[in-house]
Amino acid sequence: MSGMADGSFLDRMVSQLRSACRYYTGYPKDLGPSRIIPFTSERQFVQLLHEGRPVVVAFTIKCTYTHHLDKVLEEAAATFHPHVKFVRVECPKYPGFCLTRQKNEYPFIEVFYNPEQAASPGKAVDPNVTKYSVKVLPFNYDQSVYGFREYFKKHGFKYFETN
C-alpha cells in the first residue's frame, strides 16, 4: 500500500516539477508572428534607427548556439515589442556590415540607440539619409528576456512589456 502512495507522490512531484520548470527550460510559448526584423540593407537599418527606438542587433552565423539565440530573441522581441526593435543579421549574407563591427566571435549582440531621435520622436527624417549618429552599446548580460530587462533598466531605456 505504501509503495502505491509513494508512486503517486512521485508522479505528482515530477508533474509539479515539469510545470514549474517550463519557464526555465524555454518551454515553447505561443509568441504569435515573429517580431524579429531580418537585416536586408544598411538603408533599411538606418530607417529603423530613425524611428527613435533602441535596436537590439544579433550578428549571427550558422552554428548550434545561434539556434538557441534565435529562440531567446523571438521571446524578447515579443515581450518588448513595439518599444524595442530586434534585428538579426546573417553575417555570411552581409559580411560588409558585420565586419564594420570589428568582432571576431559570433554570434554577438549590440544595442544601437539614438538619444537625439528618442528625445524628439515624430520628427520628420529624410528617407535618403544613410549616415546616422548613434550610440552602440555591447550587450554583455545574460541572453534571456530577464537579461534584456535588466540591461534596459540599467541603461535607462523606456520599455513597456506587453505580457
Salt bridges, closest charged atoms under 4 A:
GLU51 OE1 - LYS85 NZ 3.84
ASP70 OD1 - ARG88 NE 2.96
GLU75 OE2 - LYS29 NZ 2.83
GLU90 OE1 - LYS93 NZ 3.81
GLU110 OE1 - ARG101 NE 2.62
GLU150 OE2 - LYS153 NZ 3.51
GLU161 OE2 - ARG149 NE 2.45
